[in-house]
Amino acid sequence: MIRVIDTEGARAEWIFPADPGAVRTARVAVRRQLGDWELDVLGDITVLLVSELVTNSLLYAAGPIGVCLVRPTGTPGALLVEVSDELADPPHERSADLDDEGGRGLQLVAFSSRRWGTRPGGSGKTVWFELALPG
């Protein structure tokens, strides 16, 4: 069961349970919110990167996973996306070999976003990234 924290105004937040269905549910919620904000142009890349980070949270952390979107209000603006979990250890970019099935998620975030990073939270961490608005 997802818990909707807020989807009004310039911020949308959800908490997803730590189960494999959370990835799909997060993608649907994020895409719907971007549509409501008329930011469909960022839909595919945002959903892809959120999927990667939620999957990382499922693999390495325990407990609920938070997803937050902050709509740009200035010009030039950027969409801020945050994924939080209860593991305090920051993620590390790996260098995946050609045959590896994983290990490319953070590289994808780094190459696809304007900026990205991590910050500690109360009982875990938040991985965030910004996507510039085309224009």
C-alpha positions as CSV (number, residue, x, y, z in Angstrom):
1,M,0.0,0.0,0.0
2,I,1.5,3.3,-1.0
3,R,1.1,6.3,1.2
4,V,0.6,9.6,-0.5
5,I,2.2,12.4,1.5
6,D,1.4,15.3,-0.9
7,T,0.6,15.8,-4.5
8,E,-0.6,19.4,-4.4
9,G,1.3,22.5,-5.4
10,A,4.9,22.3,-6.5
11,R,5.7,19.1,-4.5
12,A,4.6,15.5,-4.8
13,E,5.6,12.8,-2.3
14,W,4.9,9.2,-1.8
15,I,6.1,6.4,0.4
16,F,6.2,2.9,-1.2
17,P,6.6,-0.4,0.6
18,A,9.8,-2.3,0.1
19,D,8.5,-4.9,-2.3
20,P,9.2,-5.5,-6.0
21,G,5.8,-3.9,-7.0
22,A,7.1,-0.6,-5.7
23,V,9.1,0.0,-8.8
24,R,6.1,-0.2,-11.1
25,T,3.9,1.7,-8.7
26,A,6.5,4.5,-8.4
27,R,6.8,4.7,-12.2
28,V,3.0,5.1,-12.6
29,A,2.7,7.7,-9.8
30,V,5.7,9.8,-11.2
31,R,4.4,9.7,-14.8
32,R,0.9,10.7,-13.7
33,Q,2.2,13.6,-11.6
34,L,4.4,14.9,-14.4
35,G,1.3,14.8,-16.7
36,D,-0.7,16.8,-14.1
37,W,2.1,19.4,-14.1
38,E,2.3,19.4,-17.9
39,L,5.9,18.1,-17.8
40,D,5.3,15.0,-19.9
41,V,8.4,15.8,-21.9
42,L,10.4,14.7,-18.8
43,G,8.3,11.6,-18.3
44,D,10.5,8.8,-19.9
45,I,13.8,9.9,-18.4
46,T,12.3,10.6,-15.0
47,V,10.6,7.3,-14.8
48,L,13.7,5.4,-15.9
49,L,15.9,7.1,-13.3
50,V,13.3,6.7,-10.5
51,S,13.1,3.0,-11.5
52,E,16.8,2.6,-11.1
53,L,17.0,4.3,-7.7
54,V,13.9,2.5,-6.3
55,T,15.4,-0.8,-7.5
56,N,18.7,0.1,-5.7
57,S,16.7,0.8,-2.5
58,L,15.0,-2.6,-2.8
59,L,18.3,-4.4,-3.3
60,Y,20.4,-2.7,-0.6
61,A,18.0,-1.2,2.0
62,A,15.2,-2.4,4.1
63,G,12.0,-0.5,4.9
64,P,9.9,1.9,3.0
65,I,11.1,4.0,0.0
66,G,10.2,7.6,-0.4
67,V,9.9,9.4,-3.7
68,C,9.6,13.1,-4.0
69,L,9.2,15.4,-7.0
70,V,9.7,19.2,-6.8
71,R,8.4,21.1,-9.8
72,P,10.5,23.9,-11.1
73,T,9.3,27.4,-10.2
74,G,12.0,29.6,-11.7
75,T,13.6,30.1,-15.1
76,P,15.7,28.3,-16.1
77,G,14.2,25.6,-14.0
78,A,14.9,22.0,-13.2
79,L,12.8,19.2,-11.9
80,L,14.2,17.9,-8.6
81,V,13.7,14.2,-7.9
82,E,14.5,12.5,-4.6
83,V,14.5,8.8,-3.6
84,S,15.0,8.0,0.1
85,D,15.5,4.8,2.0
86,E,16.6,3.7,5.4
87,L,20.1,2.6,4.6
88,A,22.6,5.3,5.7
89,D,25.4,4.2,3.5
90,P,25.7,6.4,0.3
91,P,25.6,4.6,-3.0
92,H,28.7,4.1,-5.0
93,E,29.0,4.2,-8.8
94,R,30.4,0.9,-10.1
95,S,32.2,0.2,-13.3
96,A,30.2,-2.6,-14.8
97,D,31.7,-5.0,-17.3
98,L,30.0,-5.6,-20.6
99,D,28.6,-9.0,-19.4
100,D,27.3,-7.6,-16.0
101,E,23.6,-7.6,-15.5
102,G,23.7,-4.7,-13.1
103,G,25.9,-1.9,-11.8
104,R,24.9,0.8,-14.3
105,G,22.1,2.6,-12.4
106,L,24.1,5.4,-10.8
107,Q,26.0,5.9,-14.0
108,L,22.8,6.3,-15.8
109,V,21.6,8.9,-13.2
110,A,25.0,10.7,-13.5
111,F,25.0,10.9,-17.3
112,S,21.3,11.7,-17.7
113,S,20.8,14.4,-15.1
114,R,22.0,18.0,-14.8
115,R,23.3,17.3,-11.3
116,W,22.9,14.5,-8.7
117,G,24.1,13.6,-5.3
118,T,23.3,12.1,-1.9
119,R,22.6,13.5,1.5
120,P,22.1,11.8,4.9
121,G,18.6,11.7,6.3
122,G,17.2,11.1,9.8
123,S,17.5,7.4,9.6
124,G,18.9,6.8,6.1
125,K,19.8,8.7,3.0
126,T,18.4,10.5,0.0
127,V,19.7,10.2,-3.5
128,W,18.6,13.2,-5.7
129,F,18.9,14.4,-9.2
130,E,17.9,17.3,-11.3
131,L,16.6,17.3,-14.8
132,A,16.7,20.5,-16.8
133,L,13.6,21.6,-18.7
134,P,14.1,21.5,-22.4
135,G,13.7,24.7,-24.1
